Amino acid sequence: MAQRALPLPAARLGRAVRSAGAPTAVSGVVLLLPDGEPDSHRRPSPLSYAFQLPLARALARAGQDDGLAAHVVRYRCRGWNATDAQLAADAEWAVEEVVRRYGDVPVCLAGHGMGGRAALRAGGHAAVDSVLAMAPWLPEAGADGSDTADGAEPVKHLLGRQVLLVHGTNDARADPELSFRLAERAKKTNRDTCRFEVHSDGHALRQHRAEVTALAADFVCGSLFGRAYARPVADALAAPPPLGLRMPLAAGFGKSLRG
């Protein structure tokens, strides 16, 4: 007798990650969106979820004085699945759940890989203040039935959000040139867009993890709580393309951010 496939679980917000010294009240939320796959209805990978936990803890520590809570979103399944855009739908659900749970607090969507695409796609939600896309997986224009007239990923909905992309130049899974092209289009309608390149790093951004974590913390705390950005981030946001979209992430970023 053939085994019946188990139903997929509902999307979940994931347990709140907070630092011990944080205020009781939550004043801002960062939602971490794990990597996924272009096409799959399998259950989400526990490894992708676990990969985001160290970053969630680091962000919670960086924003503890401001009351930051971090959640790693648990998807229904691991695939984007063409026009279903299931990971983006789960990201939007997670934002709604934040609003229900915490009220009117600023939200940052921070995704890696396919989660980076989900963060960018769901970034137009009214509760979202900022979007951080790390090594975002993006399709060639029209390759998977995108819903815009020219077949490219939409960007106009990001107007009014702070947007940061960061990508390793040696990423063999998610083409860094595609994230540059998206950032270039986004910058035309939203000047608060910048992009950093991590030279010689791959998709997981392991080689320069400390610098990427410091960059993420600076951006999340700056965009959610009005902290002054580190000089490189402020310069990248202010610079015209392509300079502000090919900003190199310097070795040691985070050790003397505001010099």
Salt bridges, closest charged atoms under 4 A:
ASP35 OD2 - HIS112 ND1 3.95
ASP35 OD2 - ARG173 NE 3.46
ASP35 OD2 - HIS203 NE2 2.84
GLU37 OE2 - ARG78 NH1 3.50
ASP66 OD2 - ARG227 NH2 2.64
ASP90 OD1 - ARG76 NE 2.56
GLU96 OE2 - HIS125 NE2 2.73
GLU97 OE2 - ARG100 NH2 2.56
GLU97 OE2 - ARG101 NH2 3.34
GLU140 OE1 - ARG181 NH1 3.83
ASP144 OD2 - ARG117 NH1 2.97
ASP147 OD2 - ARG121 NH1 3.84
GLU153 OE2 - ARG117 NH2 2.84
GLU153 OE2 - ARG121 NH2 2.66
ASP171 OD2 - HIS167 NE2 2.97
ASP171 OD2 - HIS203 ND1 2.86
GLU177 OE2 - ARG246 NH2 3.26
GLU197 OE2 - ARG195 NH1 2.82
GLU197 OE2 - ARG246 NH1 2.86
GLU211 OE1 - HIS208 ND1 3.98
ASP218 OD1 - ARG258 NH2 2.92
ASP235 OD1 - ARG231 NE 3.11
